[in-house]
Amino acid sequence: MGLIAAALGSAGGVLADQYREYFYCDALDANTLVTKGKHRSGGRSTNTKGSDNIITNGSVIAVNEGQCMIIVDQGEIAEVCAEAGEFTYDTSKEPSIFYGGLGKGILESFKTFARHVTFGGDTGRDQRIYFFNIKEIVGNKYGTANPVPFRVVYPNINLDTEISIKCFGEYSYKIDDPILFYKNVCGNVTEDYTRDKIDSQLKSELLTALQPTFAKISDMGIRYSSLPAHTDDIANALNEVLSESWGKKRGIIVSSFGVSSVSANEEDEKRIKELQNNAALRDPNMAAAQLAGATAQAMQTAAANENGAMMAFAGMNMAGATGGANVQGLFAQGAANQAAAAAAAPAGWTCPSCGQTGNTGKFCSNCGAAQPAPAEAWTCPNCGQEGNTGKFCSNCGTAKPAPAAGWTCPNCGQTGNTGKFCSNCGTARP
């Protein structure tokens, strides 16, 4: 009796599984990362007794924008589709007489019937469809509870120091490789896999990755106060740091990274400003200007001294003699430094195309552009200003006169020559 019941159950199951099915996915909200596909069975459908987790050959699967579909057959990923539209599963091991030809369908159905009998009327097969949300998952807030080290590098003043900053904002991520996410994260789920199951872990790892990420950003010469303007650079650096734990393990990438506020503690900010001010005073002109301003302020304060300005000025003179403060000497040193820098400037001409300095030949050593012809100086016919090289006189603004017709003698400068020899000195036309 048991064998007869198994045969009857197998026959009924095979017949019920002959119908092609239509699988779909409801809209995936922002909180759902993975969901199991459903097959549509409306009120007018006669396919109400088909086996669960069986996909008949020729079944249609609807894939929407922002989704990726995978088919798992007997625990193994059989198909993947991330292109929106209709996907027909035509390699299923569950045959249908309605797809692929009647004769072939009947033959394969008898084989399936025999297998069902050996399993007591059951299908002996498990096939599932999963839909993955591959849209950007936004609104993930972060904040550094403890300060994160940040290296501050200002090459122009030889400043290289480390401070601590706090950073707050939001980031977004997306599933970039659904196969890795299925294998290593969600697995063969029966219910929706939502973001709350993984968000806390991702946030913890992201905060841990901020320290090496900020190290990469600081090496690029970006100041901590400019981090909000370099969010793309931060996102790229985070993906490099998290490539092993997120990208290669879970198939997740950081899509965007937003910074709402970033701040250093008061002591670090004060220290940086002091170092910047001290570095600026290495320039004798800057030091002289600050000293002159301080001296003027001190004189005003001394003049208003209630105990008498004489004692205040005497103190100023003593301080100046003791410290060797010499404003004129500092300005003289600054002028000497500027002259030395000008003398040390590379000789040659500057390329107008690429800016390369120190060219000595007829062509730029960097880009090959030809050396521009030197501008011919002219004398203003209106005010007599000499040495003009532009289109207008540098003294009165008169336009440069049009060149005279003919040729100019290279020997005496006679203009307007039209023959083969100069009309003034007889030099042959060049």
C-alpha positions as CSV (number, residue, x, y, z in Angstrom):
1,M,0.0,0.0,0.0
2,G,2.9,2.3,0.8
3,L,4.4,1.9,-2.7
4,I,1.0,2.6,-4.3
5,A,0.5,5.7,-2.2
6,A,4.0,6.9,-3.2
7,A,3.2,6.3,-6.8
8,L,-0.1,8.1,-6.6
9,G,1.6,11.0,-4.8
10,S,4.4,11.1,-7.3
11,A,2.0,11.2,-10.2
12,G,0.0,14.0,-8.7
13,G,3.2,16.0,-7.8
14,V,4.7,15.6,-11.3
15,L,1.4,16.7,-12.9
16,A,1.1,19.7,-10.5
17,D,4.7,20.7,-11.3
18,Q,4.2,20.7,-15.1
19,Y,2.9,24.3,-15.2
20,R,5.3,27.1,-16.0
21,E,5.5,29.5,-13.1
22,Y,5.9,33.3,-12.8
23,F,8.2,34.5,-10.0
24,Y,8.5,38.1,-8.9
25,C,9.7,40.3,-6.0
26,D,7.7,43.0,-4.3
27,A,9.4,46.4,-4.0
28,L,12.5,46.2,-1.9
29,D,12.5,49.0,0.7
30,A,15.6,50.6,2.1
31,N,15.7,48.2,5.1
32,T,15.5,45.0,3.1
33,L,18.8,43.6,1.6
34,V,17.6,40.2,0.5
35,T,14.3,38.5,0.1
36,K,13.0,35.2,-1.2
37,G,11.2,35.2,-4.5
38,K,7.5,34.4,-4.7
39,H,5.5,32.7,-7.4
40,R,2.3,34.3,-8.5
41,S,-0.8,32.3,-8.0
42,G,-3.9,34.4,-8.5
43,G,-7.6,33.6,-8.1
44,R,-7.9,32.4,-11.8
45,S,-4.8,30.3,-11.6
46,T,-5.2,26.5,-11.6
47,N,-1.6,26.0,-10.5
48,T,-2.4,25.8,-6.8
49,K,-0.9,22.4,-5.9
50,G,2.7,22.8,-7.2
51,S,5.5,21.9,-4.8
52,D,7.3,24.5,-2.8
53,N,10.9,25.3,-3.8
54,I,10.5,23.8,-7.3
55,I,11.1,25.9,-10.4
56,T,9.7,24.2,-13.5
57,N,11.7,24.5,-16.7
58,G,10.6,27.5,-18.8
59,S,9.4,29.5,-15.7
60,V,9.7,33.3,-16.0
61,I,11.3,35.5,-13.4
62,A,10.7,39.3,-13.3
63,V,13.8,41.3,-12.3
64,N,13.3,45.0,-11.5
65,E,15.7,47.9,-11.6
66,G,18.0,48.0,-8.6
67,Q,17.7,44.2,-8.0
68,C,19.8,41.2,-8.7
69,M,18.3,37.7,-8.8
70,I,20.1,34.4,-8.1
71,I,18.7,30.9,-8.4
72,V,19.9,28.3,-5.9
73,D,19.5,24.7,-7.1
74,Q,20.2,21.9,-4.5
75,G,22.2,24.4,-2.4
76,E,24.4,25.6,-5.3
77,I,24.1,28.9,-7.2
78,A,22.9,28.0,-10.7
79,E,22.0,31.3,-12.3
80,V,22.6,35.1,-11.7
81,C,20.8,38.0,-13.3
82,A,21.3,41.7,-12.5
83,E,19.7,43.0,-15.7
84,A,16.2,44.4,-15.4
85,G,13.5,42.5,-17.4
86,E,12.2,39.0,-18.0
87,F,14.4,36.1,-17.2
88,T,13.4,32.6,-18.5
89,Y,14.9,29.7,-16.6
90,D,15.4,27.1,-19.3
91,T,18.0,24.9,-17.7
92,S,16.0,23.6,-14.8
93,K,16.1,19.9,-14.0
94,E,12.3,20.0,-13.4
95,P,10.8,19.4,-16.9
96,S,7.5,20.7,-18.3
97,I,5.4,19.4,-21.1
98,F,4.5,23.0,-21.9
99,Y,8.1,24.0,-22.6
100,G,10.8,22.5,-24.9
101,G,8.5,20.2,-26.9
102,L,5.8,17.7,-25.9
103,G,7.6,14.5,-26.6
104,K,10.7,15.5,-24.8
105,G,8.6,16.9,-21.9
106,I,6.7,13.6,-21.5
107,L,9.9,11.6,-21.5
108,E,11.6,13.8,-18.9
109,S,8.4,13.8,-16.8
110,F,8.5,10.0,-16.6
111,K,12.0,10.2,-15.4
112,T,11.0,12.7,-12.7
113,F,8.1,10.5,-11.8
114,A,10.5,7.6,-11.1
115,R,12.7,9.8,-8.9
116,H,9.7,11.0,-6.9
117,V,8.7,7.4,-6.2
118,T,12.1,6.7,-4.7
119,F,11.6,9.6,-2.4
120,G,8.1,8.4,-1.2
121,G,6.3,10.8,-3.5
122,D,8.4,13.9,-2.6
123,T,10.3,15.9,-5.2
124,G,13.8,15.2,-3.7
125,R,14.9,18.6,-5.0
126,D,15.2,22.1,-3.5
127,Q,15.2,25.2,-5.8
128,R,15.0,28.8,-4.6
129,I,15.0,32.3,-6.0
130,Y,16.5,35.2,-4.0
131,F,16.4,38.9,-4.9
132,F,19.1,41.2,-3.7
133,N,18.8,45.0,-3.2
134,I,21.7,46.5,-5.1
135,K,20.6,50.1,-4.7
136,E,22.6,52.5,-2.5
137,I,21.7,52.0,1.2
138,V,21.8,55.5,2.7
139,G,21.3,57.1,6.0
140,N,24.0,55.3,8.1
141,K,25.1,57.7,10.7
142,Y,28.6,57.5,12.3
143,G,30.5,59.4,14.9
144,T,33.9,59.0,16.5
145,A,33.2,58.7,20.3
146,N,37.0,58.9,20.9
147,P,39.3,61.2,19.0
148,V,41.0,59.8,15.9
149,P,44.7,60.6,15.2
150,F,45.2,62.8,12.2
151,R,48.6,63.8,10.8
152,V,48.9,67.5,9.9
153,V,51.5,68.2,7.2
154,Y,52.3,71.7,5.9
155,P,55.3,71.3,3.6
156,N,55.6,75.0,2.9
157,I,56.6,75.6,6.6
158,N,58.1,72.2,7.3
159,L,55.3,71.4,9.8
160,D,54.6,67.7,10.4
161,T,52.7,66.9,13.6
162,E,49.9,64.7,14.8
163,I,46.6,65.9,16.3
164,S,43.4,64.2,17.4
165,I,40.1,65.0,15.7
166,K,36.4,64.1,16.1
167,C,34.4,63.4,13.0
168,F,30.6,63.0,12.5
169,G,28.4,62.4,9.4
170,E,26.7,59.7,7.3
171,Y,27.8,57.1,4.8
172,S,26.1,54.8,2.4
173,Y,27.0,51.4,1.1
174,K,25.8,48.9,-1.5
175,I,25.9,45.2,-2.3
176,D,28.4,45.1,-5.2
177,D,28.8,41.3,-5.4
178,P,25.5,39.4,-4.4
179,I,27.2,36.0,-4.7
180,L,29.7,36.8,-2.0
181,F,27.0,38.4,0.1
182,Y,24.9,35.2,-0.2
183,K,27.8,32.8,0.5
184,N,29.3,34.7,3.4
185,V,26.5,36.8,5.0
186,C,22.8,36.0,4.5
187,G,22.9,32.3,3.3
188,N,19.8,30.3,2.5
189,V,17.3,32.6,4.4
190,T,13.6,31.8,4.5
191,E,12.6,35.3,5.6
192,D,13.7,38.8,4.6
193,Y,17.3,39.7,5.5
194,T,17.2,43.3,6.8
195,R,20.0,45.8,7.3
196,D,19.6,45.9,11.1
197,K,21.3,42.4,11.1
198,I,24.6,43.8,9.8
199,D,24.6,47.6,10.2
200,S,26.1,47.7,13.7
201,Q,29.0,45.4,12.5
202,L,29.6,47.6,9.4
203,K,29.6,50.8,11.5
204,S,32.1,49.3,14.0
205,E,34.5,48.3,11.2
206,L,34.1,51.6,9.4
207,L,35.1,53.6,12.5
208,T,38.1,51.3,13.0
209,A,39.1,51.9,9.4
210,L,38.9,55.7,9.8
211,Q,42.4,55.9,11.4
212,P,44.4,54.4,8.4
213,T,42.0,56.2,6.1
214,F,42.8,59.6,7.6
215,A,46.5,58.7,7.4
216,K,46.1,58.2,3.6
217,I,44.2,61.5,3.3
218,S,46.8,63.5,5.3
219,D,49.5,62.0,3.1
220,M,47.7,63.7,0.2
221,G,48.3,67.1,1.9
222,I,44.6,67.6,2.7
223,R,44.0,69.5,5.9
224,Y,41.6,68.2,8.5
225,S,39.5,71.4,8.2
226,S,39.1,70.6,4.5
227,L,37.8,67.1,4.9
228,P,34.1,68.0,4.1
229,A,35.3,69.0,0.6
230,H,37.1,65.7,0.0
231,T,34.4,63.1,0.7
232,D,35.1,61.3,-2.6
233,D,38.7,60.9,-1.6
234,I,37.7,59.6,1.8
235,A,35.3,57.0,0.3
236,N,38.0,55.8,-2.1
237,A,40.5,55.5,0.8
238,L,37.9,53.6,2.9
239,N,37.3,51.1,0.2
240,E,41.0,50.5,0.0
241,V,41.2,49.9,3.7
242,L,38.0,47.8,3.9
243,S,38.7,45.9,0.7
244,E,39.4,42.6,2.5
245,S,36.6,42.6,5.1
246,W,33.9,44.3,3.0
247,G,34.7,43.9,-0.6
248,K,36.4,40.5,-0.9
249,K,34.6,38.9,1.9
250,R,31.0,40.3,1.9
251,G,30.8,41.9,-1.6
252,I,30.0,45.3,0.0
253,I,31.5,48.7,-0.9
254,V,31.3,52.2,0.5
255,S,29.2,54.1,-1.9
256,S,29.6,57.6,-0.4
257,F,30.9,59.2,2.7
258,G,29.6,62.5,4.1
259,V,31.2,64.7,6.8
260,S,28.9,67.0,8.7
261,S,31.5,68.2,11.2
262,V,35.1,67.7,12.0
263,S,37.0,69.4,14.8
264,A,40.3,69.2,16.7
265,N,40.6,69.8,20.4
266,E,41.3,73.3,21.6
267,E,44.9,72.6,22.6
268,D,45.8,71.1,19.2
269,E,44.3,74.0,17.3
270,K,46.1,76.5,19.5
271,R,49.4,74.6,19.0
272,I,49.0,74.6,15.2
273,K,48.3,78.3,15.0
274,E,51.4,79.1,17.1
275,L,53.6,76.9,14.9
276,Q,52.2,78.6,11.8
277,N,52.8,82.1,13.2
278,N,56.3,81.1,14.3
279,A,57.0,79.7,10.8
280,A,55.8,82.9,9.2
281,L,58.3,85.0,11.3
282,R,61.2,83.1,9.7
283,D,60.8,85.7,6.9
284,P,62.7,88.8,8.1
285,N,60.2,91.1,6.4
286,M,57.3,89.4,8.3
287,A,59.3,89.5,11.5
288,A,60.1,93.2,11.0
289,A,56.5,94.1,10.2
290,Q,55.2,92.4,13.3
291,L,58.0,94.0,15.4
292,A,57.1,97.4,14.0
293,G,53.5,96.9,14.8
294,A,54.3,95.7,18.3
295,T,56.6,98.7,18.9
296,A,53.9,101.1,17.7
297,Q,51.4,99.5,20.1
298,A,53.8,99.7,22.9
299,M,54.4,103.4,22.3
300,Q,50.7,104.0,22.4
301,T,50.5,102.1,25.7
302,A,53.5,103.9,27.1
303,A,52.0,107.3,26.3
304,A,48.9,106.4,28.2
305,N,50.9,105.1,31.3
306,E,49.5,106.7,34.4
307,N,52.9,106.5,36.1
308,G,54.6,108.5,33.5
309,A,55.6,107.8,29.9
310,M,59.3,108.4,30.6
311,M,59.7,105.2,32.6
312,A,57.7,103.2,30.0
313,F,59.9,104.5,27.2
314,A,63.0,103.7,29.2
315,G,61.8,100.2,29.6
316,M,61.2,99.9,25.9
317,N,64.7,101.1,25.1
318,M,66.1,98.6,27.6
319,A,64.1,95.8,26.1
320,G,65.2,96.8,22.6
321,A,68.9,96.9,23.6
322,T,68.7,93.6,25.4
323,G,66.9,91.7,22.7
324,G,68.8,93.3,19.8
325,A,65.5,94.2,18.1
326,N,66.3,96.1,15.0
327,V,63.4,96.7,12.6
328,Q,65.6,98.4,10.0
329,G,68.1,95.5,10.2
330,L,65.3,92.9,9.6
331,F,64.0,94.8,6.6
332,A,67.5,95.1,5.2
333,Q,68.0,91.3,5.7
334,G,64.6,90.7,4.0
335,A,65.7,92.8,1.0
336,A,69.0,91.0,0.8
337,N,67.2,87.6,0.8
338,Q,64.9,88.7,-2.0
339,A,67.9,89.9,-4.1
340,A,69.7,86.7,-3.5
341,A,66.6,84.7,-4.5
342,A,66.3,86.8,-7.7
343,A,69.9,86.2,-8.5
344,A,69.5,82.5,-7.9
345,A,66.5,82.3,-10.2
346,P,67.2,80.1,-13.2
347,A,68.5,81.9,-16.3
348,G,66.8,81.5,-19.6
349,W,63.3,82.0,-20.8
350,T,59.9,80.7,-19.4
351,C,57.7,78.7,-21.7
352,P,54.3,80.4,-22.2
353,S,52.7,77.0,-22.9
354,C,53.7,74.8,-19.9
355,G,55.5,77.3,-17.6
356,Q,58.9,75.5,-17.7
357,T,61.6,77.9,-16.5
358,G,65.3,78.0,-17.3
359,N,65.0,77.1,-21.0
360,T,68.2,78.1,-22.9
361,G,67.6,76.7,-26.4
362,K,65.1,77.6,-29.1
363,F,62.5,75.1,-27.9
364,C,61.1,74.3,-24.4
365,S,62.8,71.4,-22.8
366,N,59.5,70.1,-21.3
367,C,56.9,70.4,-24.0
368,G,58.9,71.3,-27.1
369,A,57.1,74.7,-27.7
370,A,59.2,77.2,-29.7
371,Q,60.7,80.1,-27.9
372,P,58.5,83.2,-28.4
373,A,60.1,86.0,-30.4
374,P,61.1,88.9,-28.1
375,A,58.7,91.8,-28.2
376,E,60.1,94.8,-30.2
377,A,60.3,97.9,-28.2
378,W,58.7,101.1,-29.6
379,T,58.6,104.8,-28.7
380,C,55.2,106.4,-28.2
381,P,54.6,109.1,-30.9
382,N,52.4,111.0,-28.5
383,C,54.4,111.4,-25.3
384,G,57.8,110.0,-26.3
385,Q,57.8,107.1,-23.8
386,E,60.5,104.7,-24.8
387,G,60.7,100.9,-24.2
388,N,57.0,100.1,-24.8
389,T,56.5,96.4,-25.7
390,G,52.7,96.1,-25.5
391,K,50.0,97.3,-27.8
392,F,49.5,100.5,-25.8
393,C,51.9,103.1,-24.4
394,S,52.6,102.4,-20.7
395,N,52.6,106.2,-20.0
396,C,49.7,107.7,-21.9
397,G,47.8,104.7,-23.3
398,T,48.3,105.7,-26.9
399,A,47.9,102.7,-29.3
400,K,51.0,101.3,-30.9
401,P,51.4,102.8,-34.4
402,A,51.0,100.5,-37.3
403,P,54.2,99.4,-38.9
404,A,55.3,101.4,-41.9
405,A,55.1,99.7,-45.3
406,G,58.2,98.2,-46.8
407,W,61.2,96.8,-45.0
408,T,63.5,98.1,-42.2
409,C,67.2,98.3,-42.8
410,P,69.1,96.1,-40.3
411,N,72.1,98.4,-40.5
412,C,70.7,101.9,-39.9
413,G,67.1,101.2,-39.0
414,Q,65.7,103.1,-41.9
415,T,62.0,102.1,-42.4
416,G,59.8,102.1,-45.4
417,N,62.4,100.8,-47.9
418,T,60.8,99.2,-51.0
419,G,63.7,98.5,-53.2
420,K,66.6,96.0,-53.0
421,F,68.8,98.5,-51.2
422,C,68.3,100.8,-48.2
423,S,67.5,104.3,-49.3
424,N,69.6,105.7,-46.4
425,C,72.9,103.7,-46.3
426,G,72.7,101.4,-49.3
427,T,72.7,98.1,-47.4
428,A,71.2,95.2,-49.4
429,R,67.8,94.0,-48.4
430,P,68.1,91.0,-46.1
